[in-house]
Amino acid sequence: MNLFDVYPLYDVTPVRAEGCYIWDNKNTKYLDLYGGHGVISIGHTHPAYVSKLEAQLEQIGFYSNSVQNPLQEELAEKLGELSGCNDYDLFLCNSGAEANENALKLASFQTGKKRVISFENSFHGRTSAAVAATDNPNINAPINQQQEVTFLPLNEIEPVQKELAKNDVCAVIIEGIQGVGGLDEGTTVFFQELEELCRKNKVIFIVDEIQSGYGRSGKFFAFQYHNIQPDIITTAKGMANGFPIGGVLISDKFNAKYGMLGTTFGGNHLACAAAISVLEVLKNDDLIDHVSEVSNYFLKEIKGISQIKKVKGKGLMLGLEFDFEVAEIRKKLIFDQHIFTGGASNKKLLRILPPLNVSKDQLDEFITALKEVL
Ligand SMILES: Cc1ncc(COP(=O)(O)O)c(C=O)c1O
């Protein structure tokens, strides 16, 4: 059987990883400044994470959501404590798209409405409503296009005001910091005005923290830079350091009903153990403070690189913008310098999404290599 050929692949085969490094099948060592697309939060094969997963697997790996699973409660409690979002309830699923799908569904259940406001260049996943709320016609099939979604420019409040006044909108969904779109983000004023407009019009305010959450921005959630309280927060990527999981944090304006949401795999024992371990390591290793520290260092050190026209993003979710396309540079970084970086829909943007415990020395290693390929 062949694989369905949907991914353009670099010819590299990772077989082993540790911390911020990956080794391929020829034993070449790579510095990972991509984190498997912002997924690796506490570093590859962190010893505490590995032993927690091994121990859990020896006990019980999976049972369904028809019985008690105290690990889900432990995860919710630890997530509430570390994120400061103890007032929210947690629904567990398996991916980012699924988290947004459930968030949009909840918004529609709650309001009885179905139009969604999303923003230009946004990415929210590839399932039905999530992909419809994603600003990329190439990945929206006719079956997805039946969803009613209006895309508005980021940081312009009047168009939002006009659309919400039509009284048919269930949700406004926005990324804490845009990921694949190219690291643009709402201003504090925009986020606060959005929150206020949603409250006034009884529209559900969803912040997608799937990529920007879990400490990557230098705060637990990127929206916490803006002094707002979304109705729903979605999370996934960094949540279990590569073990598939997604989470929907739901404010107390929603009442749960049996059967309203559900999943076979979501919140299983192994996924919970992985996610609990990530929270423990984030806390014990002070990783969120570390993100701010190394990010400030990096931003200072790259100031001297004249080819970088603009730096976007926050913490360790950064985009370096050039006035030329970066595909060649990314290739040279991988094949000549052995460093993984990310791209974006903005072809002139080089994305940096390392494990959150990347060191200053490792960032220096990248800066030296970048200067060489430029
Ligand atoms: C902001 C954002 N939302 C949603 C998703 C979808 O997540 P998943 O690929 O886990 O379905 C992504 C993935 O890149 C993302 O960056």
The ligand as an ORCA input file, in Angstrom:
! r2SCAN-3c Opt
* xyz 0 1
  C      -3.670     28.205     15.382
  C      -3.978     26.791     14.982
  N      -5.229     26.325     15.125
  C      -5.545     25.055     14.794
  C      -4.608     24.199     14.290
  C      -4.990     22.791     13.924
  O      -4.400     21.878     14.772
  P      -4.275     20.316     14.368
  O      -3.318     20.246     13.224
  O      -3.783     19.660     15.619
  O      -5.637     19.860     13.988
  C      -3.295     24.645     14.110
  C      -2.270     23.746     13.507
  O      -1.298     24.168     12.928
  C      -2.966     25.983     14.462
  O      -1.736     26.452     14.307
*
